Amino acid sequence: MSGKGKKKPLQAKFICRECGRFLAWALISAEMSCPYCGAWVTEENRKRDYEVYLPADDDQLVLFKDEVE
């Protein structure tokens, strides 16, 4: 069976809607608590600078390495 047609899990950039801090690149099903202000952030309520979704195993995440460090 080939891998064609299979959807890969996607990651999105999570930014806290309350304080605006970058939290992580995470799977869109993720929920996280902002360590700065304590707000819960989900796909539905995260702040969006732009819409970018990347497959979980995508090498392009290296482009955003400075945001993670």
Contact map, one row per residue, 1 for C-alpha under 8 A:
111000000000000000000000000000000000000000000000000000000000000000000
111100000000000000000000000000000000000000000000000000000000000000000
111111000000000000000000000000000000000000000000000000000000000000000
011111000000000000000000000000000000000000000000000000000000000000000
001111100000000000000000000000000000000000000000000000000000000000000
001111110000000000000000000000000000000000000000000000000000000000000
000011111000000000000000000000000000000000000000000000000000000000000
000001111100000000000000000000000000000000000000000000110000000000000
000000111110000000000000001000000000000000000000000000110000000000000
000000011111000000000000001100000000000000000000000011110000000000000
000000001111100000000000111100000000000000000000000011110000000000000
000000000111110000000000111100000000000000000000001111000000000000000
000000000011111000000111110000000000000000000001000110000000000000000
000000000001111100000111110000000000000011100111000000000000000000000
000000000000111110011111000000000000000010000111000000000000000000000
000000000000011111111110000000000100001010000110000000000000000000000
000000000000001111110000000000000000000010001110000000000000000000000
000000000000000111110000000000000000101000000000000000000000000000000
000000000000000111111000000000000001100000000000000000000000000000000
000000000000001111111100000000000000000000000010000000000000000000000
000000000000001100111110000000000001000000000000000000000000000000000
000000000000111100011111000000000000000000000000000000000000000000100
000000000000111100001111100000000100000000000000000000000000000000000
000000000000111000000111110000000000000000000000000000000000000000010
000000000011110000000011111000000000000000000000000000000000000000000
000000000011110000000001111101000000000000000000000000000000000000000
000000001111000000000000111111000000000000000000000000010000000000000
000000000111000000000000011111000000000001100000000000000000000000000
000000000000000000000000001111100000000001100000000000000000000000000
000000000000000000000000011111110000000001100000000000000000000000000
000000000000000000000000000011111000000111100000000000000000000000000
000000000000000000000000000001111100000111000000000000000000000000000
000000000000000000000000000000111110011110000000000000000000000000000
000000000000000100000010000000011111111110000000000000000000000000000
000000000000000000000000000000001111110000000000000000000000000000000
000000000000000000101000000000000111110000000000000000000000000000000
000000000000000001100000000000000111111000000000000000000000000000000
000000000000000000000000000000001111111100000000000000000000000000000
000000000000000101000000000000001100111110000000000000000000000000000
000000000000000000000000000000111100011111000000000000000000000000000
000000000000011110000000000000111100001111101100000000000000000000000
000000000000010000000000000111110000000111111100000000000000000000000
000000000000010000000000000111100000000011111100000000000000000000000
000000000000000000000000000000000000000001111100000000000000000000000
000000000000000010000000000000000000000011111110000000000000000000000
000000000000011110000000000000000000000011111111000000000000000000000
000000000000011110010000000000000000000000001111100000000000000000000
000000000000111000000000000000000000000000000111111000000000000000000
000000000000000000000000000000000000000000000011111000000000000000000
000000000000000000000000000000000000000000000001111100000000000000000
000000000001000000000000000000000000000000000001111110000000000000000
000000000001100000000000000000000000000000000000011111000000000000000
000000000111100000000000000000000000000000000000001111100000000000000
000000000111000000000000000000000000000000000000000111110101100000000
000000011110000000000000000000000000000000000000000011111100000000000
000000011110000000000000001000000000000000000000000001111100000000000
000000000000000000000000000000000000000000000000000000111110000000000
000000000000000000000000000000000000000000000000000001111111100000000
000000000000000000000000000000000000000000000000000000001111110000000
000000000000000000000000000000000000000000000000000001000111111100000
000000000000000000000000000000000000000000000000000001000111111110000
000000000000000000000000000000000000000000000000000000000011111110000
000000000000000000000000000000000000000000000000000000000001111111000
000000000000000000000000000000000000000000000000000000000001111111110
000000000000000000000000000000000000000000000000000000000000111111111
000000000000000000000000000000000000000000000000000000000000001111111
000000000000000000000100000000000000000000000000000000000000000111111
000000000000000000000001000000000000000000000000000000000000000111111
000000000000000000000000000000000000000000000000000000000000000011111
